[in-house]
Amino acid sequence: MGIESRRHHFVPQFFLKRFGRVVDGNTQLYAIDLKEGNRFKSGTRGLAVKKDFHRVEFGDIAPDYVENELSKIEGRVASVFREIDQSRLLPHLESENYAFLMTFIALLGVKHPAVRKQYEEFLRREDQALNELIVSTPEVWANVVSRMRRDGYVDPVLPYDEMRQFVMEGENETRFVPGDSLLRELQGVDKIAPILGQRNWHLLEADPTASHLICSDRPVSLLPNQFGVSLQAYGFGTPGTDLISPIGSKMVMVGRMEEGLSDGQLDKQGVAAINSKTVRTCDRFVYSAEETFSCLTTMGIERG
């Protein structure tokens, strides 16, 4: 049995390498911390990583089962990207490569620490609200206890006053078994990937005069386009939105529900505009081949 890896990349290393520079045989990137305002040079091993992020604890399933299965998907998608690099074309819509590509983009969009934290906090608030309702009055609690007894619950039950104090002090906070949230995320990916496949995807490439594209710790950006400027809420299947996924320092995929976009090249302003959207939707870090990168501001193109 091999050694279990507990350092899990929520943005895969092979993908990060597509945005870096090879120095003495090793890929290096500049990581820009937008929260602290500093930047540092790093290999991919220490970027976009979280301990036990893919760990599961379900019966006889190996704790690193999902991590290993994701590695297989990443290996397949890496070969898809190599084909894109060579052909400068996206896979055919009906191909297996296209399905793998949509699954990978869904994974980048859904399986993320910030998304997981937000959803778990929602579930905790929901559980707390339900528990507070259960101990809202002695009569409600007595009714709950009565139903528990009818269902065969035989352990001692706290008196109402003690149970209410226990709930109101948050002592019964919901805890998640490793793998619970991951399972929900993977179920979400199964539903979202086909929706992504319904978008009209186009491959845009930075022209020789333009700067490089950047990546981030949340590398898929979902934003309103010119057809959806009035949108207040939107999802992966919402018309009037662009799903933007840079796939390397010189290429980006853009998917929208509407027609009208075509494959082509990005000039300096186009690259700066994509980078600005990457910065806008990142969680904390952006990753760049160079110490600075171009972005679009109200003053025009600037170096970040």
N, C-alpha and C positions, 0 to 999 in steps of 0.2 A: 504494500500500500504506500502511495506517495505521501509526501508531506502536505498537509492541508494549508492552502494559502488563505490568509485572513485579511490581506490588503486588497480590497476590491475597488476597481476603477469604475465609477459611474459614467465617465467618458473614457472609452477604451484607449489603451496606449497606442495601438496601431493607428487609430484615428488622429490622436494628438500629433503623432509623428508627421502627418501630412501637412502640418502647419509650421514645422520647425526647420532648422538648418542642420545639416550634418557637419560636425566638427570632429576631426580625428576618428571618424567611424561611428560617432555617437550623435544622436539627434538632440538638439538643444532648443529650448524656447525661452522667451522672456515671459514671465508671469507678472501681470500687472494687477496689484491688489487695489481695487477701486474703493474699498472700505477704509484701508489704512493709508492709501496714497503712496505706496512704495512699489518697487519692482525688483525682480531678481531673476537670474538665469538659472535654469533647471533642466534636468532630463525629464522624461515623461513619467518615470516611476513614482515620483512624489507629487504628481499633479492629479487633481480630480479623483482623489482616492479617499475611501472611508472604510474603517475597520468593520468587517463582518456585514457589509451592506447587502451582500447576496446570500448570507448564511441562512440555512433553514434548520428547524428542529421538529421534524415530522416523522414519528415512528422510526422505521428502519432506514429512512432515506439519509444518505451521507450528507453532512452539513454543507459540503462544498459542491453538492450535485448541481445546483443552479449555476454556480460560478463556472463549472466545467462545461455545462451545456451552452451558456452564453459565449464561452470561448470558441466553441464550434461555430456558432452563428457568426461571430466576428471574423473567424478565419474565412468563411465563405464570402462575407461582405468585402473583406480585404481584396479578394480575387475579383469581385465585381468592380471595385474601384480601379484596380489595375487595368481592367478592360476599358473602363471609361477613360482613363488616362491615355490609352493607346488610340482608341477610336474617336474620342471627343464626342461621344454620343451616349445617351442614356439607354438602358436596356429596353427591349421591346415590351409593350404593355402586358402581353400575355405570357411573358417568359418567367421562368422560375427566379432568374436573377432580379427581375423587377419586384417580385414578391418579397425576396430577401431584403432588397433595398428599402421597401416601404416598412417592413418589420423593424429594420434597424433605425429608421428615422422615428418610428413610434417609440422604440425603446429609449432613444435620446430625449424624446419629449415628455415621456411619462415616468420613467424610472430614474428619479432624481431625489436627492436628500431634501430639497426644499419642498417638493411636491408631497413627499412622504410625511414630512413634519406637519405640513398644513392639513393633510387629511387626517392624520392621527389626532391632531388637536381638535378637529371638528368632531371626531368620534368621541373623544373624552368629554367635550362640552355636551354632546347629545346624551351620553350615559349619565353625566352628572345631573342634567335636567330631569331625566327619567327617575333617577334615585331620589331627587328632591321631591318629585311628585309623589313617590311611594310613601315618604315620611311627612307629607304635608299636614296630615291630621292623624290623631290616634285611631280614628275609625278606618281610614284608608289603610294604615299599617296592619290593623287587626284583620282586615279583609284579605290582605296579601298573605299574612301568616296562615290564615285559614285555608287558602288555596294551596299553599305550600304543603300543609299537612295532608290535604286530600290527595296531593300528587305523590305522597310517600316520603316527604322530607322529615327525617326523625331527629336531626341534630338540634341542640339547644338554639333558640332564637333570642336575640337581644330584646329587652323591653323597649318600648317606643322611645322613651327619652334618650336612652343610650344609643339606639340606632340612629335617631335624628342627629345627635351630636357627632356620631361617627361619619354620617354622610355630609353634614354641613362643614365639617372640618377637612373634608377632602381625603379622608383616610382610605376610601375605597376607590381611589383613582384607577382608571382602566390601564392595564398593562398588556403589552403585546408580546406574544411568543415570537421569537426570531423566525421570520418567514411569512407571518400573517400579512403584513403590508406588501411584501414582495409578491405574494400570490395575487393579491388584488391588482397590483400594477401589471403583472403579466397577463391577467385576465383582461385588463384594460387595453393592453397592446393588441391582443387578439381581436378586439372590437374596433380599435382605431386604425390599424394597418389597412384594412379594406377601404375605409373612408379616405385615407390618404391616397390610395390608389385611384380614387375618383377625381383627384385634382389633375389639372393640366400642368405637367412638370416640364420645366425648361432648364437647360444647362447654359450658364453664363460664364464666360472666361475673361479674366483680366487681360487687357491688351498689353503689349510689351512696354508701353509708356506709363502704365499705371503701377501703383504701389501693390502691396500684398494684402490678401484677406486675412483676417484674424479668426480665431476660435474663442470659445469661452467655456466656463464651467456649466453653462446651460446653452448648448450650441444650436438649438432649434428655436427660431423666433417666429411667433405667430402674431401678426399685426394687421390692422385694417389697411387696405389699399385705396385707390381712388374711387372704387365702387362702394366702399364701406366706411366713409369718413364719419358717418353719424352713428356707427355702432357703439353701444355701451357695453355689451357683453358678447363674447364670441367663442367658438370652439373649433376643433379641427375640421369640421365639416361645414362651417359657416361661410356662405358666399360673401364676397366683399373683403376677403382676407388673403394675405400672402403668407405662406409657410416658407421660411427662408432657412436653408441649411447649407452653409459653406462646407465643402467636402475636401478642401485643400487650400493652400495659400494662393492658388490661382483660379479656383473654380468654385462656383456656388450653384446649388439647385434652388429654384423658386417654383413653388406650386400654388396655383390659384384655381378656384372653381370656374371662373369665367375664361372665355377665349380672349385672344388679343395679345398675349405675350409670346415672344418667339426666342429661339436660341440666338446667341450672339455674343458680342464682346462688351466688356465693361471698360469705359475710359476712366480717367483719374477720379472724376466726380462720382461715377457709378460705384467704384470700389469704396470710396469714402462713405457713400450712402449706405452700402451694405454693412461696413464696419460700424457705422453709427447705430444701426439697428441691433447688431450683435452686442454692442456695449449696453444699449438700452434694456435688453432683456436678460443680461447675464445675472447670475446670483451675486457673485463677488469678484471673480477673477476673469480676466481675458488673457489669452495666450497668443503670442506674436513671434514671428521669425526674427524680427528686429526689435531693438529697444523702443522704438517709436513706430507709430502707424498713422495712416491718414484717416480722418473722420470728417463728417460734414457738420458744420455748425451754422448759425445764423450769419456768421461772418464769412462763410465759404469753407473751403477745404483747409483743415488745420492738421498738424501732427500731434497725435496723442501720446 
